[in-house]
Every structure is written in C-alpha cells, then in structure tokens.
Amino acid sequence: MEFRLKKVSILLLLTVVFGVTSYAQDDVQFTLFPWATSYYNAGGIGEQSNTLCFTAIYGNKYLGWNDVYTDENGAQMKDKTAPQDFLFNMESYLKKLHGSLGLSLVSDRIGYYNNIGVKFGYSYKLRIGGGHLGIGAQVSLYNQKIDADGFRPIQEGDQVLSDLDESTLDLDANLGLLYKTDQWYAGVGVTQLISAFDKNQALRLTGERGSQRNPQLYIHGGYTWIIPANPNWELMPQTMIKTDFKVAQWDMMVLARYNGVFWGGLSYRLQDAVSVLFGARPFYNSSNIYLKGLDAGVSYSFTTNTLGYRPNRSFGDIEVMVRYCFDIYKPEVFSGYGNTRYLYKNRY
C-alpha cells in the first residue's frame, strides 16, 4: 500500500510542476477524459481487458459564444464559431495477438477549421506484478479543411491567409504506456511524433502545405478507494496534464460511485473551467451479460476564463458519453488433475 501511495504522490507532484499554464493544445480536449484514454495514449487501447468496447463522446464547447464582426455596411454580425467535437472509439483485446487493436475517429470543428482524424493502433499487454502494462503505438491520418472565405481580415492582402490551403492530409504517429491494476493506474502518451521531427509541418500526403500540428505529451493517472465504513461507495480521484512543451494544462477530477452503478463528481481545468459530471452503468448488477457493459454520462463545464466574462460570452461546455462493452471470451474454468505449473495462466 505504501508503494502504491508513493506512485500516486509522484504523479500528483508531476501535475503540479507541469500544470502552471494552459491552452495551445492541438488535440481535442475532453472533460470526460477517462473515457477517451486510447485517443491520447496508445498504451490504453483495450484497457477493459477481455472485451470489445465502443465509445462515443460528443462535446459542444463555449455555448453561447459568438464571433462578432462588422460587415461592409457597418452592421454588427455574429458567427457561431465555437468548437464542436465528436470522438468514436472501437477497441478489442485479441488473445492471438497478445494485445489489443483500436480504431479512433475524431471530428473537431473550431472557428473556421474543420478537422477529421483517423487513428489505428495496437497495444501489447504484459502482466507485471498485480497489474498489466500496455505498450502501444498508433498511426494517424489527419485532414484539415479551412473555410478560407470565412476569414475576415482587418487588413486585406494578409500573406498568412493567402498561403492557407483549403484542405491538407497529414500522416503522424503516436506512442504510449499505461500500467493498470484493480486500484490505480498511471500512463504517459505522446501524439504527433512526426510533427516533432518536422518543425515546419507534418508528413504530407499531398503537395500542399501541412497543418503544422504540434507534438503533445500526456501524463495521467487515478486511484480507486473503497470507503471502509461503507464499501458500496468508491472515490476515484483522477488527473491529467497535457503539454506541447511550450505551455501545459492540468485537469483534476474526483468521482464518487455508488454500488458500481451511479457515479458523479467534480472536475477543474486550470484557468479554464469547473465541471459537474454524472452518469450511470444502469445494468452493472444485472444477470444479463449483454447489458452489463453499458455506461453513459454527461458533463457540464462552467467557463472560468475570459470567454465567460465578455459580450456574447460563453455559458459553458457540455459533453455526452456513451460506452458499451461486452466480453468476447468465456471465463476459463480449471478442473481435474495436471501439472501444477499449468494451473496459473496469464490472461495476456
């Protein structure tokens, strides 16, 4: 127990060191980040062990915020340029591969940029001690489409805007490690690695200018504490820091879960938002194995940055999550007699 607590303390210390500033993240940002692990950490692909999982998250950011501009007649106009995100994950553990395969589809609209990404990866599962280590890698295709006609520069003939391509297609790579036990987990993931070596742009699949995405580093972890006085209740503190090696952002979350079914809590993103989260696994205690893996939740974030205190201000963010998992392998049953060295089997 002391060793585990030391690991959690080190993780929290790292978040304090890195989490001193915020913003400037190229990847999509999720308040419900524990349900999007394989998106930012390739080692987390198939973290649900012997299951096939489907996860969908929809986010509508900075509700109510509008971009205000003056048209050629001097009238004030509004553009709805607030971000909208959608993520779909499909991941499964395969015994013959000794690991998991995962596919992620993401759509990210922010301002006049419409971004669509596809990630495909593999995570090798290795049992160590009382948990398992996921060692993962992903390749990704990233398309960025720009509504060039939507830009309204103050000064005509802006060279930056004239150089923008309406659509680009980039290839990139991601790596990650995730160690997980029944009580705690810790992981680190790096995305957009090719961008890290190509300072100007990612690897181009077209002859156009790339989207100039930045490499991202994620450090995250969490702990599950069963309250001794009432074992029906669990507290689950979780945290994540993310940085592009120039600035960083820190998410802190505390969830409480009752009887394995209902969960809720609070989250804070440094200098950005305070969030309320709640959800349920309604059939978790059901005998129907095809319904047990359903999980759904929603979060609402109150904007605490300057976008929440200006005309046409943001009223906050909302995210909706649905996950469905089911076992694809029957539990192994050991019976009869045999050599004792075969009685224990590594499920990975």
RAHU-V145227 format. One record per run of one state. SS is the DSSP state (@ for helix, = for strand, . for the rest). FROM is the first residue (numbers start at 0). LEN is the number of residues. If there is no record, write none. Layout:
ss->[SS SS]
from->[FROM FROM]
len->[LEN LEN]
//
This chain:
ss->[. @ . @ . @ . @ . = . = . = . = @ . = . = . = . @ . @ . = . = . @ . = . = . = . = . = . = . = . @ . = . @ .]
from->[0 1 18 32 35 36 40 41 44 50 60 66 70 75 79 83 94 97 98 110 112 128 130 146 147 150 158 162 166 180 183 191 192 197 202 204 215 226 232 243 247 258 261 269 272 280 293 303 305 308 316 327 339 342]
len->[1 17 14 3 1 4 1 3 6 10 6 4 5 4 4 11 3 1 12 2 16 2 16 1 3 8 4 4 14 3 8 1 5 5 2 11 11 6 11 4 11 3 8 3 8 13 10 2 3 8 11 12 3 6]
//
